[in-house]
Each structure stands twice: as structure tokens, then as C-alpha cells.
Amino acid sequence: MLRLATLLTLAASPALAMLSPFYDSAEKITTILQDAAVADALRQAPIGAISNTGSFPDGADEWTVRTQECDLVLKLIAKPPGMAGKATYSVEISTPCP
């Protein structure tokens, strides 16, 4: 009976709803690509690379979007899920293109 209660508790745990690191990275990149402010900051230029380049002192991810003309540095802020679900993200431009 104790095992069943433990399994039910674990099954309801939000930790089990977390994405694998691969899919979490895909979620972050999708957030970056869908952000209109990012597209405008890049002046709609074609993207050469998107890289996770570290983290900020507050723990937020640092991402760099590289085009031929510019390296746009972004801060990706995690929004934790409620009881169940995946984290979502919002984007802040940290270092704009000149």
C-alpha cells in the first residue's frame, strides 16, 4: 500500500512533466525565433547561428543570435509551469545590434 501511495505521489509530481534537455533547448530556440522584437532587432537579416553562450548573474540563460552584420545577445527568462506542464520562456534583448 505504501508503494502505491509513493508511486501516485511521484506520478503527480511536476518534475515528471519537465522536458528533456533536447526539447527544452528546442522550446528556447522556438521562443527566440518567434519573438517579433528579435526579428526587428536583426532587421530581418538571415540567421547564421543561434547559441547558448552562458548565463546572467540572476541565472537566466544568455543566447546569442548571429547574423552577418551583428551578434544580438538575448536574455531568456524562464516562466515556471503551474502544477504540471513545461516551462515557457520570454526574451529580453540584452545587447542590441548597432
Gaussian input, Z-matrix of N, CA and C with variables (Angstrom, degrees):
# hf/3-21g

backbone

0 1
 N
 C     1     B1
 C     2     B2     1     A1
 N     3     B3     2     A2     1     D1
 C     4     B4     3     A3     2     D2
 C     5     B5     4     A4     3     D3
 N     6     B6     5     A5     4     D4
 C     7     B7     6     A6     5     D5
 C     8     B8     7     A7     6     D6
 N     9     B9     8     A8     7     D7
 C    10    B10     9     A9     8     D8
 C    11    B11    10    A10     9     D9
 N    12    B12    11    A11    10    D10
 C    13    B13    12    A12    11    D11
 C    14    B14    13    A13    12    D12
 N    15    B15    14    A14    13    D13
 C    16    B16    15    A15    14    D14
 C    17    B17    16    A16    15    D15
 N    18    B18    17    A17    16    D16
 C    19    B19    18    A18    17    D17
 C    20    B20    19    A19    18    D18
 N    21    B21    20    A20    19    D19
 C    22    B22    21    A21    20    D20
 C    23    B23    22    A22    21    D21
 N    24    B24    23    A23    22    D22
 C    25    B25    24    A24    23    D23
 C    26    B26    25    A25    24    D24
 N    27    B27    26    A26    25    D25
 C    28    B28    27    A27    26    D26
 C    29    B29    28    A28    27    D27
 N    30    B30    29    A29    28    D28
 C    31    B31    30    A30    29    D29
 C    32    B32    31    A31    30    D30
 N    33    B33    32    A32    31    D31
 C    34    B34    33    A33    32    D32
 C    35    B35    34    A34    33    D33
 N    36    B36    35    A35    34    D34
 C    37    B37    36    A36    35    D35
 C    38    B38    37    A37    36    D36
 N    39    B39    38    A38    37    D37
 C    40    B40    39    A39    38    D38
 C    41    B41    40    A40    39    D39
 N    42    B42    41    A41    40    D40
 C    43    B43    42    A42    41    D41
 C    44    B44    43    A43    42    D42
 N    45    B45    44    A44    43    D43
 C    46    B46    45    A45    44    D44
 C    47    B47    46    A46    45    D45
 N    48    B48    47    A47    46    D46
 C    49    B49    48    A48    47    D47
 C    50    B50    49    A49    48    D48
 N    51    B51    50    A50    49    D49
 C    52    B52    51    A51    50    D50
 C    53    B53    52    A52    51    D51
 N    54    B54    53    A53    52    D52
 C    55    B55    54    A54    53    D53
 C    56    B56    55    A55    54    D54
 N    57    B57    56    A56    55    D55
 C    58    B58    57    A57    56    D56
 C    59    B59    58    A58    57    D57
 N    60    B60    59    A59    58    D58
 C    61    B61    60    A60    59    D59
 C    62    B62    61    A61    60    D60
 N    63    B63    62    A62    61    D61
 C    64    B64    63    A63    62    D62
 C    65    B65    64    A64    63    D63
 N    66    B66    65    A65    64    D64
 C    67    B67    66    A66    65    D65
 C    68    B68    67    A67    66    D66
 N    69    B69    68    A68    67    D67
 C    70    B70    69    A69    68    D68
 C    71    B71    70    A70    69    D69
 N    72    B72    71    A71    70    D70
 C    73    B73    72    A72    71    D71
 C    74    B74    73    A73    72    D72
 N    75    B75    74    A74    73    D73
 C    76    B76    75    A75    74    D74
 C    77    B77    76    A76    75    D75
 N    78    B78    77    A77    76    D76
 C    79    B79    78    A78    77    D77
 C    80    B80    79    A79    78    D78
 N    81    B81    80    A80    79    D79
 C    82    B82    81    A81    80    D80
 C    83    B83    82    A82    81    D81
 N    84    B84    83    A83    82    D82
 C    85    B85    84    A84    83    D83
 C    86    B86    85    A85    84    D84
 N    87    B87    86    A86    85    D85
 C    88    B88    87    A87    86    D86
 C    89    B89    88    A88    87    D87
 N    90    B90    89    A89    88    D88
 C    91    B91    90    A90    89    D89
 C    92    B92    91    A91    90    D90
 N    93    B93    92    A92    91    D91
 C    94    B94    93    A93    92    D92
 C    95    B95    94    A94    93    D93
 N    96    B96    95    A95    94    D94
 C    97    B97    96    A96    95    D95
 C    98    B98    97    A97    96    D96
 N    99    B99    98    A98    97    D97
 C   100   B100    99    A99    98    D98
 C   101   B101   100   A100    99    D99
 N   102   B102   101   A101   100   D100
 C   103   B103   102   A102   101   D101
 C   104   B104   103   A103   102   D102
 N   105   B105   104   A104   103   D103
 C   106   B106   105   A105   104   D104
 C   107   B107   106   A106   105   D105
 N   108   B108   107   A107   106   D106
 C   109   B109   108   A108   107   D107
 C   110   B110   109   A109   108   D108
 N   111   B111   110   A110   109   D109
 C   112   B112   111   A111   110   D110
 C   113   B113   112   A112   111   D111
 N   114   B114   113   A113   112   D112
 C   115   B115   114   A114   113   D113
 C   116   B116   115   A115   114   D114
 N   117   B117   116   A116   115   D115
 C   118   B118   117   A117   116   D116
 C   119   B119   118   A118   117   D117
 N   120   B120   119   A119   118   D118
 C   121   B121   120   A120   119   D119
 C   122   B122   121   A121   120   D120
 N   123   B123   122   A122   121   D121
 C   124   B124   123   A123   122   D122
 C   125   B125   124   A124   123   D123
 N   126   B126   125   A125   124   D124
 C   127   B127   126   A126   125   D125
 C   128   B128   127   A127   126   D126
 N   129   B129   128   A128   127   D127
 C   130   B130   129   A129   128   D128
 C   131   B131   130   A130   129   D129
 N   132   B132   131   A131   130   D130
 C   133   B133   132   A132   131   D131
 C   134   B134   133   A133   132   D132
 N   135   B135   134   A134   133   D133
 C   136   B136   135   A135   134   D134
 C   137   B137   136   A136   135   D135
 N   138   B138   137   A137   136   D136
 C   139   B139   138   A138   137   D137
 C   140   B140   139   A139   138   D138
 N   141   B141   140   A140   139   D139
 C   142   B142   141   A141   140   D140
 C   143   B143   142   A142   141   D141
 N   144   B144   143   A143   142   D142
 C   145   B145   144   A144   143   D143
 C   146   B146   145   A145   144   D144
 N   147   B147   146   A146   145   D145
 C   148   B148   147   A147   146   D146
 C   149   B149   148   A148   147   D147
 N   150   B150   149   A149   148   D148
 C   151   B151   150   A150   149   D149
 C   152   B152   151   A151   150   D150
 N   153   B153   152   A152   151   D151
 C   154   B154   153   A153   152   D152
 C   155   B155   154   A154   153   D153
 N   156   B156   155   A155   154   D154
 C   157   B157   156   A156   155   D155
 C   158   B158   157   A157   156   D156
 N   159   B159   158   A158   157   D157
 C   160   B160   159   A159   158   D158
 C   161   B161   160   A160   159   D159
 N   162   B162   161   A161   160   D160
 C   163   B163   162   A162   161   D161
 C   164   B164   163   A163   162   D162
 N   165   B165   164   A164   163   D163
 C   166   B166   165   A165   164   D164
 C   167   B167   166   A166   165   D165
 N   168   B168   167   A167   166   D166
 C   169   B169   168   A168   167   D167
 C   170   B170   169   A169   168   D168
 N   171   B171   170   A170   169   D169
 C   172   B172   171   A171   170   D170
 C   173   B173   172   A172   171   D171
 N   174   B174   173   A173   172   D172
 C   175   B175   174   A174   173   D173
 C   176   B176   175   A175   174   D174
 N   177   B177   176   A176   175   D175
 C   178   B178   177   A177   176   D176
 C   179   B179   178   A178   177   D177
 N   180   B180   179   A179   178   D178
 C   181   B181   180   A180   179   D179
 C   182   B182   181   A181   180   D180
 N   183   B183   182   A182   181   D181
 C   184   B184   183   A183   182   D182
 C   185   B185   184   A184   183   D183
 N   186   B186   185   A185   184   D184
 C   187   B187   186   A186   185   D185
 C   188   B188   187   A187   186   D186
 N   189   B189   188   A188   187   D187
 C   190   B190   189   A189   188   D188
 C   191   B191   190   A190   189   D189
 N   192   B192   191   A191   190   D190
 C   193   B193   192   A192   191   D191
 C   194   B194   193   A193   192   D192
 N   195   B195   194   A194   193   D193
 C   196   B196   195   A195   194   D194
 C   197   B197   196   A196   195   D195
 N   198   B198   197   A197   196   D196
 C   199   B199   198   A198   197   D197
 C   200   B200   199   A199   198   D198
 N   201   B201   200   A200   199   D199
 C   202   B202   201   A201   200   D200
 C   203   B203   202   A202   201   D201
 N   204   B204   203   A203   202   D202
 C   205   B205   204   A204   203   D203
 C   206   B206   205   A205   204   D204
 N   207   B207   206   A206   205   D205
 C   208   B208   207   A207   206   D206
 C   209   B209   208   A208   207   D207
 N   210   B210   209   A209   208   D208
 C   211   B211   210   A210   209   D209
 C   212   B212   211   A211   210   D210
 N   213   B213   212   A212   211   D211
 C   214   B214   213   A213   212   D212
 C   215   B215   214   A214   213   D213
 N   216   B216   215   A215   214   D214
 C   217   B217   216   A216   215   D215
 C   218   B218   217   A217   216   D216
 N   219   B219   218   A218   217   D217
 C   220   B220   219   A219   218   D218
 C   221   B221   220   A220   219   D219
 N   222   B222   221   A221   220   D220
 C   223   B223   222   A222   221   D221
 C   224   B224   223   A223   222   D222
 N   225   B225   224   A224   223   D223
 C   226   B226   225   A225   224   D224
 C   227   B227   226   A226   225   D225
 N   228   B228   227   A227   226   D226
 C   229   B229   228   A228   227   D227
 C   230   B230   229   A229   228   D228
 N   231   B231   230   A230   229   D229
 C   232   B232   231   A231   230   D230
 C   233   B233   232   A232   231   D231
 N   234   B234   233   A233   232   D232
 C   235   B235   234   A234   233   D233
 C   236   B236   235   A235   234   D234
 N   237   B237   236   A236   235   D235
 C   238   B238   237   A237   236   D236
 C   239   B239   238   A238   237   D237
 N   240   B240   239   A239   238   D238
 C   241   B241   240   A240   239   D239
 C   242   B242   241   A241   240   D240
 N   243   B243   242   A242   241   D241
 C   244   B244   243   A243   242   D242
 C   245   B245   244   A244   243   D243
 N   246   B246   245   A245   244   D244
 C   247   B247   246   A246   245   D245
 C   248   B248   247   A247   246   D246
 N   249   B249   248   A248   247   D247
 C   250   B250   249   A249   248   D248
 C   251   B251   250   A250   249   D249
 N   252   B252   251   A251   250   D250
 C   253   B253   252   A252   251   D251
 C   254   B254   253   A253   252   D252
 N   255   B255   254   A254   253   D253
 C   256   B256   255   A255   254   D254
 C   257   B257   256   A256   255   D255
 N   258   B258   257   A257   256   D256
 C   259   B259   258   A258   257   D257
 C   260   B260   259   A259   258   D258
 N   261   B261   260   A260   259   D259
 C   262   B262   261   A261   260   D260
 C   263   B263   262   A262   261   D261
 N   264   B264   263   A263   262   D262
 C   265   B265   264   A264   263   D263
 C   266   B266   265   A265   264   D264
 N   267   B267   266   A266   265   D265
 C   268   B268   267   A267   266   D266
 C   269   B269   268   A268   267   D267
 N   270   B270   269   A269   268   D268
 C   271   B271   270   A270   269   D269
 C   272   B272   271   A271   270   D270
 N   273   B273   272   A272   271   D271
 C   274   B274   273   A273   272   D272
 C   275   B275   274   A274   273   D273
 N   276   B276   275   A275   274   D274
 C   277   B277   276   A276   275   D275
 C   278   B278   277   A277   276   D276
 N   279   B279   278   A278   277   D277
 C   280   B280   279   A279   278   D278
 C   281   B281   280   A280   279   D279
 N   282   B282   281   A281   280   D280
 C   283   B283   282   A282   281   D281
 C   284   B284   283   A283   282   D282
 N   285   B285   284   A284   283   D283
 C   286   B286   285   A285   284   D284
 C   287   B287   286   A286   285   D285
 N   288   B288   287   A287   286   D286
 C   289   B289   288   A288   287   D287
 C   290   B290   289   A289   288   D288
 N   291   B291   290   A290   289   D289
 C   292   B292   291   A291   290   D290
 C   293   B293   292   A292   291   D291

   B1=1.4440
   B2=1.5315
   B3=1.3427
   B4=1.4611
   B5=1.5311
   B6=1.3197
   B7=1.4693
   B8=1.5224
   B9=1.3100
   B10=1.4632
   B11=1.5210
   B12=1.3104
   B13=1.4672
   B14=1.5186
   B15=1.3161
   B16=1.4603
   B17=1.5233
   B18=1.3171
   B19=1.4633
   B20=1.5194
   B21=1.3149
   B22=1.4660
   B23=1.5226
   B24=1.3149
   B25=1.4594
   B26=1.5149
   B27=1.3210
   B28=1.4585
   B29=1.5236
   B30=1.3028
   B31=1.4659
   B32=1.5233
   B33=1.3231
   B34=1.4627
   B35=1.5226
   B36=1.3072
   B37=1.4559
   B38=1.5250
   B39=1.3586
   B40=1.4638
   B41=1.5235
   B42=1.3201
   B43=1.4638
   B44=1.5232
   B45=1.3026
   B46=1.4540
   B47=1.5235
   B48=1.3217
   B49=1.4551
   B50=1.5303
   B51=1.3153
   B52=1.4555
   B53=1.5279
   B54=1.3207
   B55=1.4562
   B56=1.5223
   B57=1.3135
   B58=1.4584
   B59=1.5315
   B60=1.3237
   B61=1.4698
   B62=1.5260
   B63=1.3336
   B64=1.4672
   B65=1.5293
   B66=1.3233
   B67=1.4648
   B68=1.5237
   B69=1.3351
   B70=1.4547
   B71=1.5299
   B72=1.3315
   B73=1.4674
   B74=1.5304
   B75=1.3262
   B76=1.4650
   B77=1.5288
   B78=1.3262
   B79=1.4723
   B80=1.5295
   B81=1.3193
   B82=1.4698
   B83=1.5217
   B84=1.3291
   B85=1.4657
   B86=1.5271
   B87=1.3145
   B88=1.4689
   B89=1.5287
   B90=1.3225
   B91=1.4670
   B92=1.5204
   B93=1.3196
   B94=1.4661
   B95=1.5281
   B96=1.3270
   B97=1.4687
   B98=1.5221
   B99=1.3168
   B100=1.4628
   B101=1.5235
   B102=1.3090
   B103=1.4604
   B104=1.5370
   B105=1.3063
   B106=1.4687
   B107=1.5235
   B108=1.3331
   B109=1.4723
   B110=1.5242
   B111=1.3280
   B112=1.4657
   B113=1.5261
   B114=1.3145
   B115=1.4739
   B116=1.5267
   B117=1.3218
   B118=1.4663
   B119=1.5291
   B120=1.3362
   B121=1.4687
   B122=1.5272
   B123=1.3217
   B124=1.4637
   B125=1.5211
   B126=1.3201
   B127=1.4714
   B128=1.5259
   B129=1.3304
   B130=1.4687
   B131=1.5365
   B132=1.3336
   B133=1.4689
   B134=1.5256
   B135=1.3324
   B136=1.4682
   B137=1.5294
   B138=1.3122
   B139=1.4617
   B140=1.5274
   B141=1.3296
   B142=1.4592
   B143=1.5164
   B144=1.3355
   B145=1.4646
   B146=1.5155
   B147=1.3143
   B148=1.4591
   B149=1.5190
   B150=1.3357
   B151=1.4616
   B152=1.5148
   B153=1.3202
   B154=1.4561
   B155=1.5243
   B156=1.3326
   B157=1.4595
   B158=1.5226
   B159=1.3163
   B160=1.4638
   B161=1.5095
   B162=1.3215
   B163=1.4521
   B164=1.5221
   B165=1.3079
   B166=1.4528
   B167=1.5283
   B168=1.3275
   B169=1.4628
   B170=1.5317
   B171=1.3331
   B172=1.4755
   B173=1.5291
   B174=1.3404
   B175=1.4593
   B176=1.5176
   B177=1.3275
   B178=1.4655
   B179=1.5307
   B180=1.3222
   B181=1.4678
   B182=1.5183
   B183=1.3349
   B184=1.4633
   B185=1.5228
   B186=1.3162
   B187=1.4589
   B188=1.5107
   B189=1.3308
   B190=1.4592
   B191=1.5170
   B192=1.3317
   B193=1.4644
   B194=1.5183
   B195=1.3261
   B196=1.4590
   B197=1.5230
   B198=1.3197
   B199=1.4627
   B200=1.5280
   B201=1.3068
   B202=1.4567
   B203=1.5288
   B204=1.3248
   B205=1.4625
   B206=1.5309
   B207=1.3505
   B208=1.4534
   B209=1.5282
   B210=1.3251
   B211=1.4662
   B212=1.5247
   B213=1.3169
   B214=1.4605
   B215=1.5308
   B216=1.3334
   B217=1.4626
   B218=1.5202
   B219=1.3435
   B220=1.4578
   B221=1.5190
   B222=1.3196
   B223=1.4611
   B224=1.5208
   B225=1.3152
   B226=1.4605
   B227=1.5254
   B228=1.3216
   B229=1.4642
   B230=1.5182
   B231=1.3253
   B232=1.4704
   B233=1.5176
   B234=1.3262
   B235=1.4655
   B236=1.5248
   B237=1.3359
   B238=1.4650
   B239=1.5269
   B240=1.3266
   B241=1.4658
   B242=1.5195
   B243=1.3123
   B244=1.4582
   B245=1.5158
   B246=1.3055
   B247=1.4619
   B248=1.5261
   B249=1.2964
   B250=1.4659
   B251=1.5229
   B252=1.2824
   B253=1.4554
   B254=1.5056
   B255=1.3118
   B256=1.4529
   B257=1.5192
   B258=1.3058
   B259=1.4608
   B260=1.5276
   B261=1.3098
   B262=1.4540
   B263=1.5240
   B264=1.3122
   B265=1.4628
   B266=1.5197
   B267=1.3296
   B268=1.4551
   B269=1.5278
   B270=1.3258
   B271=1.4623
   B272=1.5297
   B273=1.3246
   B274=1.4637
   B275=1.5259
   B276=1.3015
   B277=1.4628
   B278=1.5197
   B279=1.3202
   B280=1.4577
   B281=1.5278
   B282=1.3299
   B283=1.4540
   B284=1.5200
   B285=1.3435
   B286=1.4666
   B287=1.5268
   B288=1.2928
   B289=1.4561
   B290=1.5207
   B291=1.3242
   B292=1.4887
   B293=1.5112
   A1=111.02
   A2=115.94
   A3=120.59
   A4=110.65
   A5=117.03
   A6=120.49
   A7=110.84
   A8=116.99
   A9=120.91
   A10=110.34
   A11=117.74
   A12=121.13
   A13=110.78
   A14=117.20
   A15=121.16
   A16=110.76
   A17=117.56
   A18=121.06
   A19=111.98
   A20=116.99
   A21=120.28
   A22=111.09
   A23=117.06
   A24=120.73
   A25=110.88
   A26=117.10
   A27=120.65
   A28=111.79
   A29=117.50
   A30=121.12
   A31=111.25
   A32=117.39
   A33=121.06
   A34=111.90
   A35=117.67
   A36=122.40
   A37=111.39
   A38=117.83
   A39=120.24
   A40=112.62
   A41=117.98
   A42=120.13
   A43=111.42
   A44=117.85
   A45=120.27
   A46=112.36
   A47=117.07
   A48=120.99
   A49=111.74
   A50=117.25
   A51=120.33
   A52=110.29
   A53=115.46
   A54=121.06
   A55=110.29
   A56=115.83
   A57=119.49
   A58=107.74
   A59=117.95
   A60=119.58
   A61=113.57
   A62=117.45
   A63=120.50
   A64=110.59
   A65=116.84
   A66=120.27
   A67=112.00
   A68=117.34
   A69=119.91
   A70=110.14
   A71=116.98
   A72=120.31
   A73=110.86
   A74=116.40
   A75=120.35
   A76=110.51
   A77=117.08
   A78=121.68
   A79=110.01
   A80=117.07
   A81=121.30
   A82=111.00
   A83=117.02
   A84=120.83
   A85=110.41
   A86=116.80
   A87=120.64
   A88=110.63
   A89=116.65
   A90=120.46
   A91=110.62
   A92=116.74
   A93=121.20
   A94=110.53
   A95=117.13
   A96=120.97
   A97=112.92
   A98=118.10
   A99=121.23
   A100=113.38
   A101=118.18
   A102=121.13
   A103=110.36
   A104=116.57
   A105=121.74
   A106=111.91
   A107=117.83
   A108=120.50
   A109=110.99
   A110=116.78
   A111=120.56
   A112=109.43
   A113=117.39
   A114=121.39
   A115=110.91
   A116=116.39
   A117=119.99
   A118=111.49
   A119=116.65
   A120=120.50
   A121=111.12
   A122=116.72
   A123=121.32
   A124=112.43
   A125=116.21
   A126=122.99
   A127=111.24
   A128=115.44
   A129=123.24
   A130=112.69
   A131=117.38
   A132=121.11
   A133=110.17
   A134=117.48
   A135=119.67
   A136=110.96
   A137=115.84
   A138=122.18
   A139=109.65
   A140=115.37
   A141=120.90
   A142=111.71
   A143=116.96
   A144=120.96
   A145=110.29
   A146=115.52
   A147=123.46
   A148=105.88
   A149=116.44
   A150=120.03
   A151=111.66
   A152=115.38
   A153=121.27
   A154=105.15
   A155=116.33
   A156=120.37
   A157=113.69
   A158=117.74
   A159=120.11
   A160=111.60
   A161=114.68
   A162=119.60
   A163=109.58
   A164=115.23
   A165=122.37
   A166=109.23
   A167=118.48
   A168=120.45
   A169=113.85
   A170=116.79
   A171=119.43
   A172=112.74
   A173=116.90
   A174=121.39
   A175=114.70
   A176=118.16
   A177=121.26
   A178=109.56
   A179=115.64
   A180=121.00
   A181=110.70
   A182=115.31
   A183=121.94
   A184=107.65
   A185=115.81
   A186=121.87
   A187=108.44
   A188=116.22
   A189=122.02
   A190=108.76
   A191=114.32
   A192=121.17
   A193=106.15
   A194=115.76
   A195=121.17
   A196=110.31
   A197=114.95
   A198=121.95
   A199=106.64
   A200=116.41
   A201=119.52
   A202=111.33
   A203=116.43
   A204=121.33
   A205=114.57
   A206=117.87
   A207=117.74
   A208=112.57
   A209=115.37
   A210=122.82
   A211=107.18
   A212=116.25
   A213=122.48
   A214=108.25
   A215=116.88
   A216=121.31
   A217=108.65
   A218=114.29
   A219=121.45
   A220=111.47
   A221=114.68
   A222=122.08
   A223=106.59
   A224=116.21
   A225=121.26
   A226=107.72
   A227=115.69
   A228=121.67
   A229=109.35
   A230=115.67
   A231=121.18
   A232=110.35
   A233=114.54
   A234=122.19
   A235=105.60
   A236=117.61
   A237=119.29
   A238=111.80
   A239=115.91
   A240=119.50
   A241=110.41
   A242=115.75
   A243=120.79
   A244=109.05
   A245=117.26
   A246=121.34
   A247=111.71
   A248=117.10
   A249=120.77
   A250=108.16
   A251=115.71
   A252=120.26
   A253=110.88
   A254=115.48
   A255=121.04
   A256=110.27
   A257=115.55
   A258=120.60
   A259=108.42
   A260=115.80
   A261=121.43
   A262=106.82
   A263=116.21
   A264=119.87
   A265=110.70
   A266=115.11
   A267=121.12
   A268=107.48
   A269=115.75
   A270=121.85
   A271=110.08
   A272=115.10
   A273=121.73
   A274=107.50
   A275=116.78
   A276=120.23
   A277=108.00
   A278=115.48
   A279=121.28
   A280=110.79
   A281=116.67
   A282=122.04
   A283=107.75
   A284=116.95
   A285=119.28
   A286=112.44
   A287=114.83
   A288=121.30
   A289=108.38
   A290=115.82
   A291=118.20
   A292=111.57
   D1=-40.61
   D2=178.72
   D3=-63.38
   D4=-38.51
   D5=178.74
   D6=-63.33
   D7=-42.08
   D8=179.15
   D9=-62.16
   D10=-43.47
   D11=178.80
   D12=-62.98
   D13=-40.26
   D14=178.57
   D15=-64.87
   D16=-43.99
   D17=178.65
   D18=-63.31
   D19=-40.95
   D20=178.58
   D21=-65.77
   D22=-38.07
   D23=177.39
   D24=-64.59
   D25=-44.84
   D26=178.99
   D27=-65.94
   D28=-37.15
   D29=-179.55
   D30=-65.08
   D31=-29.65
   D32=-179.89
   D33=-88.37
   D34=-3.14
   D35=-176.15
   D36=-70.28
   D37=134.83
   D38=177.78
   D39=-63.39
   D40=-24.27
   D41=-179.29
   D42=-60.73
   D43=-30.91
   D44=179.64
   D45=-71.91
   D46=-16.70
   D47=-179.36
   D48=-88.01
   D49=-5.75
   D50=-178.98
   D51=-65.20
   D52=148.65
   D53=178.27
   D54=-81.77
   D55=156.03
   D56=172.47
   D57=-64.76
   D58=159.15
   D59=179.10
   D60=-55.82
   D61=-35.05
   D62=178.23
   D63=-62.10
   D64=-51.31
   D65=-177.26
   D66=-70.82
   D67=-29.89
   D68=175.66
   D69=-66.65
   D70=-41.59
   D71=175.91
   D72=-62.32
   D73=-40.98
   D74=177.76
   D75=-62.01
   D76=-39.25
   D77=177.43
   D78=-62.53
   D79=-42.06
   D80=179.58
   D81=-65.26
   D82=-45.72
   D83=-179.51
   D84=-64.71
   D85=-40.11
   D86=177.34
   D87=-61.40
   D88=-42.14
   D89=177.85
   D90=-59.78
   D91=-43.49
   D92=179.11
   D93=-62.85
   D94=-47.59
   D95=-176.57
   D96=-67.91
   D97=-26.72
   D98=-178.22
   D99=-90.44
   D100=-3.08
   D101=-177.20
   D102=-83.53
   D103=119.00
   D104=-177.59
   D105=-63.75
   D106=-33.71
   D107=179.35
   D108=-65.61
   D109=-34.40
   D110=177.05
   D111=-66.54
   D112=-47.01
   D113=178.86
   D114=-58.66
   D115=-42.58
   D116=179.14
   D117=-67.67
   D118=-40.80
   D119=-179.86
   D120=-64.02
   D121=-31.07
   D122=178.00
   D123=-86.72
   D124=-0.38
   D125=-178.13
   D126=56.49
   D127=35.22
   D128=177.39
   D129=62.41
   D130=18.92
   D131=-179.79
   D132=-70.91
   D133=152.66
   D134=177.14
   D135=-66.27
   D136=143.37
   D137=-177.35
   D138=-87.40
   D139=131.90
   D140=176.37
   D141=-92.97
   D142=-34.31
   D143=-178.56
   D144=-162.79
   D145=150.42
   D146=170.81
   D147=-127.66
   D148=123.00
   D149=-175.17
   D150=-134.79
   D151=143.15
   D152=169.81
   D153=-82.31
   D154=115.10
   D155=-171.91
   D156=-110.63
   D157=14.58
   D158=177.10
   D159=136.91
   D160=-152.63
   D161=177.71
   D162=-145.88
   D163=157.40
   D164=178.13
   D165=-85.07
   D166=164.06
   D167=179.71
   D168=-56.16
   D169=-27.83
   D170=179.58
   D171=-82.76
   D172=0.40
   D173=177.78
   D174=96.10
   D175=-9.35
   D176=178.66
   D177=-67.22
   D178=146.83
   D179=179.06
   D180=-70.68
   D181=142.52
   D182=172.29
   D183=-105.49
   D184=126.96
   D185=177.21
   D186=-124.03
   D187=146.41
   D188=176.44
   D189=-121.28
   D190=128.93
   D191=176.03
   D192=-107.85
   D193=118.57
   D194=-174.82
   D195=-104.47
   D196=130.87
   D197=169.50
   D198=-119.97
   D199=179.77
   D200=179.83
   D201=-64.29
   D202=-30.45
   D203=-174.16
   D204=-99.27
   D205=-16.01
   D206=-167.19
   D207=-159.35
   D208=154.16
   D209=169.27
   D210=-115.31
   D211=106.90
   D212=-179.16
   D213=-91.33
   D214=121.28
   D215=-179.53
   D216=-99.28
   D217=128.63
   D218=-175.93
   D219=-120.03
   D220=151.86
   D221=172.54
   D222=-109.95
   D223=121.89
   D224=179.81
   D225=-103.42
   D226=117.56
   D227=-175.28
   D228=-104.17
   D229=123.13
   D230=-179.63
   D231=-77.44
   D232=137.45
   D233=172.23
   D234=-112.91
   D235=106.25
   D236=-175.84
   D237=-62.76
   D238=150.46
   D239=178.91
   D240=-72.96
   D241=168.10
   D242=173.57
   D243=-72.60
   D244=-134.95
   D245=-179.76
   D246=-62.95
   D247=-39.26
   D248=-179.44
   D249=-142.41
   D250=156.18
   D251=178.78
   D252=123.87
   D253=-175.41
   D254=-177.38
   D255=-104.92
   D256=158.29
   D257=174.82
   D258=-69.99
   D259=147.09
   D260=172.31
   D261=-117.42
   D262=171.50
   D263=-172.42
   D264=-136.97
   D265=153.04
   D266=170.90
   D267=-125.54
   D268=157.48
   D269=-173.85
   D270=-114.20
   D271=135.89
   D272=168.94
   D273=-123.91
   D274=136.57
   D275=176.75
   D276=-81.51
   D277=120.88
   D278=-176.76
   D279=-92.82
   D280=-48.89
   D281=178.95
   D282=-128.31
   D283=103.91
   D284=-177.06
   D285=-74.47
   D286=166.09
   D287=174.36
   D288=-72.15
   D289=146.15
   D290=178.86
   D291=-70.77

